[in-house]
Amino acid sequence: MTDHEQLTGLLTKYAQLVAHTAAQVKDLNENQLLDFVDQRDVIAKEMEPLQSVITDKHRAQIQELLQTEMVILERMQDIKQEASEWLERRGNIRSQQSAYQRSYAIDGTFIDYRN
């Protein structure tokens, strides 16, 4: 298999991965998106030694795939924002609970005025 054929095969594999993920992006959770990123990284590393045989056609295909990935990136940003808001709410709840559940000082003085 020539380098050109190998690069074309990797781009096809990458295109299928992106298309599959983009089609289901609204239903994917963070672990599934992490799997996508891992698979994408593997393909990118396999493509690195083949940079010398990249043609303009390949560059255009890669640009198109990167544009398609923007939908996936937006979903990742949404998940990140949701997690950030959840952590903020959790922190606010904890601070409110700690304000109400403060333990009183044991060595405090109690004064009882009896008539």
HELIX and SHEET records of a PDB file:
HELIX    1   1 ASP A    3  ALA A   23  1                                  21    
HELIX    2   2 VAL A   25  ASP A   27  5                                   3    
HELIX    3   3 GLU A   30  MET A   47  1                                  18    
HELIX    4   4 GLU A   48  VAL A   53  5                                   6    
HELIX    5   5 ASP A   56  TYR A  100  1                                  45    
END                                                                             
